[in-house]
Amino acid sequence: MKPVIFTDLDGTLLNRRDYSHRPAMTALERVGKAGIPLIFASSRTRGEVIHLRARFNNTHPFIVENGGGILIPEGYFPFEVEGEKIPGYTFIKLGKPYEEVRKGFEAAREG
């Protein structure tokens, strides 16, 4: 079985003060040389994580908005992945929109 590393970004991979990843560089280099997929799991939006992936030269799938969705780069797997096709990615939506969740809570409270 091949290892995979999942990591948060803010305060874990990125320093909270200046968002530097300098302290993690040695570990990142070792992970890259070992060919271990590094999966970003963040509260950040799709656009923010795509930007950071470019900064880290990361080509692996990633998780956005506190688990609200998974984005898999086009062609990453040798098989088709079900989900919404957006430019460059397949988006697997895991959560519900905020308004829908809020309405559900309101209905439960009234019911």
PEMOMO-V66739 format. One record per run of one state. SS is the DSSP state (H for helix, E for strand, - for the rest). FROM is the first residue (numbers start at 1). TO is the last residue. Records with the same first field share a line. If there is no record, write none. Layout:
SS=FROM-TO ; FROM-TO
This chain:
-=1-3 ; 8-9 ; 11-13 ; 15-21 ; 35-36 ; 42-45 ; 57-61 ; 68-68 ; 74-83 ; 87-88 ; 94-97 ; 111-111
E=4-7 ; 10-10 ; 14-14 ; 37-41 ; 62-64 ; 69-73 ; 84-86 ; 89-93
H=22-34 ; 46-56 ; 65-67 ; 98-110
